[in-house]
Amino acid sequence: MQNVKTSALKTLRSGFFYLFVAMIILIVVAEFGPTIIIYVSNSPVGIMGMIIILTLLLLTIIVIFLYAIFGKIRPGMRQLSEVDSRFRICYTGTTLILVGLAILALRTVVVVALSVEYTVSSSLVLAVGVLYVGDIIAFIGYVLTFVVGAFKLHGKYRNPLYMTTGILFVLSIFLTFTGLLGLDAVTTLVGLGITAVGYVLMYIALGGTIKKLNTQS
């Protein structure tokens, strides 16, 4: 069982490493995006080059995020939940993220499909409104996986870094949503920055726990 726990924590740790990398790229794009757009637009590459570069960057961020969550975080939480039932809610959170993202993808398809036929229609508005449930489901999943997960890890391993990380995740969610709703770029970037710090602290905390478990064994 000890080996399973260590393996699960190592998987989670690598997931948070990838999340940190993706978050740093996102922050850089968000911070320097306008400058990149101006520079590239005035360069020989032109508008098309700018679109290609930004698209590739966004795709890179998405791929890393998806790999981190579903290739590392989800398997890690599954392993933990198999040896400790208190982490089942965190594993359920990763499932909700998956469902929410699937609905978001469906919404994109619906919007594109309906917008081809109707410029503005009640069907389009209704479809988009109904499918916003995907945002809510994904958000709940994120909270269960990361915020609740951090506090669960603190409850089990008593490392104060887990508690600090959980608090930072709550703060980052508040600031990011406040910034996005108020169209405040600075607040949004601060929220994203705090999230990145949370990922680093989680990476460090998991490393400490893994070392402690290896010492005990």
C-alpha positions as CSV (number, residue, x, y, z in Angstrom):
1,M,0.0,0.0,0.0
2,Q,2.9,2.3,0.8
3,N,4.2,1.8,-2.7
4,V,0.8,2.7,-4.2
5,K,0.7,5.9,-2.2
6,T,4.2,6.9,-3.3
7,S,3.4,6.1,-6.9
8,A,0.2,8.2,-6.7
9,L,1.9,11.1,-5.1
10,K,4.7,11.0,-7.8
11,T,2.1,11.0,-10.5
12,L,0.3,14.0,-8.9
13,R,3.7,15.8,-8.5
14,S,4.5,15.4,-12.2
15,G,1.0,16.7,-13.0
16,F,1.5,19.9,-11.1
17,F,4.9,20.4,-12.8
18,Y,3.1,20.3,-16.2
19,L,0.4,22.6,-14.9
20,F,3.0,25.1,-13.8
21,V,4.7,25.0,-17.2
22,A,1.3,25.6,-18.9
23,M,0.4,28.4,-16.6
24,I,3.7,30.2,-17.1
25,I,3.2,30.0,-20.9
26,L,-0.4,31.3,-20.5
27,I,0.7,34.2,-18.3
28,V,3.5,35.2,-20.8
29,V,1.0,35.1,-23.7
30,A,-1.6,37.1,-21.7
31,E,1.0,39.7,-20.6
32,F,2.9,40.1,-23.8
33,G,0.2,39.1,-26.3
34,P,-0.6,42.6,-27.4
35,T,3.1,43.4,-27.9
36,I,3.5,40.2,-29.9
37,I,0.5,41.1,-32.0
38,I,1.8,44.6,-32.8
39,Y,5.4,43.3,-33.5
40,V,4.3,40.4,-35.7
41,S,1.7,42.4,-37.6
42,N,4.3,45.0,-38.6
43,S,6.8,42.3,-39.5
44,P,7.2,40.5,-42.9
45,V,5.2,37.6,-41.3
46,G,2.1,39.7,-41.2
47,I,-1.4,39.0,-39.8
48,M,-1.5,35.4,-40.9
49,G,1.8,34.7,-39.2
50,M,0.5,36.3,-36.0
51,I,-2.6,34.1,-36.1
52,I,-0.6,31.0,-36.6
53,I,1.9,31.8,-33.8
54,L,-0.9,32.6,-31.3
55,T,-2.9,29.5,-32.3
56,L,0.2,27.3,-31.8
57,L,0.8,28.8,-28.4
58,L,-2.8,28.3,-27.3
59,L,-2.8,24.8,-28.6
60,T,0.4,24.1,-26.7
61,I,-1.1,25.4,-23.5
62,I,-4.3,23.4,-24.0
63,V,-2.4,20.1,-24.7
64,I,-0.2,20.5,-21.7
65,F,-3.1,21.3,-19.4
66,L,-5.1,18.3,-20.7
67,Y,-2.2,16.0,-20.3
68,A,-1.5,17.3,-16.8
69,I,-5.0,16.9,-15.6
70,F,-6.1,13.7,-17.4
71,G,-2.7,12.0,-17.8
72,K,-1.3,12.8,-14.4
73,I,-3.7,14.4,-11.8
74,R,-6.7,12.1,-12.6
75,P,-4.7,8.8,-12.4
76,G,-2.9,10.1,-9.3
77,M,-6.2,10.8,-7.6
78,R,-7.6,7.5,-8.7
79,Q,-4.7,5.7,-7.1
80,L,-5.1,7.6,-3.9
81,S,-8.8,7.0,-3.8
82,E,-8.2,3.3,-4.0
83,V,-6.1,3.2,-0.8
84,D,-7.8,6.1,1.0
85,S,-11.6,6.8,0.5
86,R,-11.3,10.4,1.5
87,F,-9.8,11.2,-1.9
88,R,-12.7,9.7,-3.9
89,I,-14.3,13.2,-4.0
90,C,-11.1,14.5,-5.6
91,Y,-11.2,11.8,-8.2
92,T,-14.9,12.6,-8.8
93,G,-13.7,16.2,-9.4
94,T,-11.5,15.1,-12.3
95,T,-14.5,13.3,-13.8
96,L,-16.6,16.5,-13.5
97,I,-13.8,18.4,-15.2
98,L,-13.8,15.9,-18.1
99,V,-17.6,16.1,-18.4
100,G,-17.6,19.9,-18.2
101,L,-14.9,20.2,-20.9
102,A,-16.9,17.8,-23.1
103,I,-19.9,20.0,-22.8
104,L,-17.8,23.1,-23.6
105,A,-16.6,21.4,-26.8
106,L,-20.2,20.5,-27.7
107,R,-21.1,24.2,-27.1
108,T,-18.5,25.3,-29.5
109,V,-19.7,22.9,-32.2
110,V,-23.3,24.0,-31.6
111,V,-22.4,27.7,-31.8
112,V,-20.5,27.2,-35.0
113,A,-23.3,25.1,-36.6
114,L,-26.1,27.4,-35.7
115,S,-24.2,30.6,-36.5
116,V,-23.8,29.2,-40.0
117,E,-27.5,29.1,-40.5
118,Y,-28.6,32.1,-38.3
119,T,-26.8,35.3,-37.7
120,V,-28.8,35.9,-34.5
121,S,-31.5,33.5,-33.4
122,S,-33.3,32.4,-30.3
123,S,-32.1,28.8,-30.9
124,L,-28.5,30.0,-30.8
125,V,-29.0,31.9,-27.6
126,L,-30.9,29.1,-26.0
127,A,-28.3,26.5,-27.0
128,V,-25.4,28.6,-25.7
129,G,-27.3,29.4,-22.5
130,V,-28.1,25.8,-21.7
131,L,-24.6,24.5,-22.5
132,Y,-23.1,27.0,-20.1
133,V,-23.8,24.3,-17.6
134,G,-20.4,22.9,-18.8
135,D,-18.6,25.8,-17.3
136,I,-20.3,25.2,-13.9
137,I,-19.6,21.5,-13.9
138,A,-15.9,22.0,-14.9
139,F,-15.6,24.7,-12.2
140,I,-17.0,22.4,-9.5
141,G,-14.7,19.7,-10.7
142,Y,-11.7,22.1,-10.4
143,V,-12.7,23.0,-6.8
144,L,-13.1,19.4,-5.8
145,T,-9.8,18.3,-7.4
146,F,-7.5,21.1,-6.5
147,V,-9.0,23.1,-3.5
148,V,-10.5,20.1,-1.7
149,G,-7.6,17.9,-2.8
150,A,-5.1,20.3,-1.2
151,F,-7.0,20.3,2.1
152,K,-7.4,16.5,2.0
153,L,-3.7,16.1,1.5
154,H,-3.1,18.4,4.5
155,G,-5.4,16.4,6.6
156,K,-3.6,13.2,5.8
157,Y,0.0,14.3,5.7
158,R,0.0,17.4,7.9
159,N,2.3,19.5,5.7
160,P,1.4,23.2,6.1
161,L,2.3,23.8,2.5
162,Y,-0.9,21.9,1.5
163,M,-3.0,24.2,3.6
164,T,-1.3,27.2,2.1
165,T,-1.8,25.9,-1.4
166,G,-5.5,25.3,-0.8
167,I,-5.9,28.9,0.4
168,L,-4.0,30.2,-2.6
169,F,-6.2,28.3,-4.9
170,V,-9.3,29.8,-3.4
171,L,-7.8,33.3,-3.6
172,S,-6.7,32.7,-7.2
173,I,-10.2,31.6,-8.2
174,F,-11.7,34.7,-6.7
175,L,-9.2,37.1,-8.3
176,T,-9.3,35.4,-11.7
177,F,-13.1,35.5,-11.9
178,T,-13.2,39.0,-10.6
179,G,-10.7,40.1,-13.2
180,L,-12.5,38.4,-16.0
181,L,-15.9,39.6,-15.1
182,G,-14.6,43.2,-14.6
183,L,-12.4,43.0,-17.7
184,D,-9.5,43.9,-15.4
185,A,-6.3,42.4,-17.0
186,V,-4.1,43.2,-14.0
187,T,-6.4,41.3,-11.5
188,T,-6.7,38.4,-13.8
189,L,-3.0,38.1,-14.2
190,V,-2.5,38.3,-10.5
191,G,-5.0,35.5,-10.1
192,L,-3.2,33.4,-12.7
193,G,0.1,34.2,-11.0
194,I,-1.1,33.0,-7.6
195,T,-2.4,29.8,-9.3
196,A,1.1,29.2,-10.7
197,V,2.6,29.7,-7.2
198,G,0.0,27.2,-5.8
199,Y,1.2,24.7,-8.4
200,V,4.8,25.2,-7.3
201,L,4.0,24.8,-3.6
202,M,2.0,21.7,-4.3
203,Y,5.0,20.3,-6.3
204,I,7.3,21.1,-3.3
205,A,4.9,19.7,-0.7
206,L,4.3,16.4,-2.6
207,G,8.1,16.1,-3.0
208,G,8.5,16.4,0.8
209,T,5.7,13.9,1.4
210,I,7.3,11.4,-1.0
211,K,10.6,11.7,0.7
212,K,9.0,11.2,4.1
213,L,7.2,8.1,3.0
214,N,10.4,6.7,1.4
215,T,12.2,7.3,4.7
216,Q,9.5,5.5,6.7
217,S,9.7,2.5,4.4
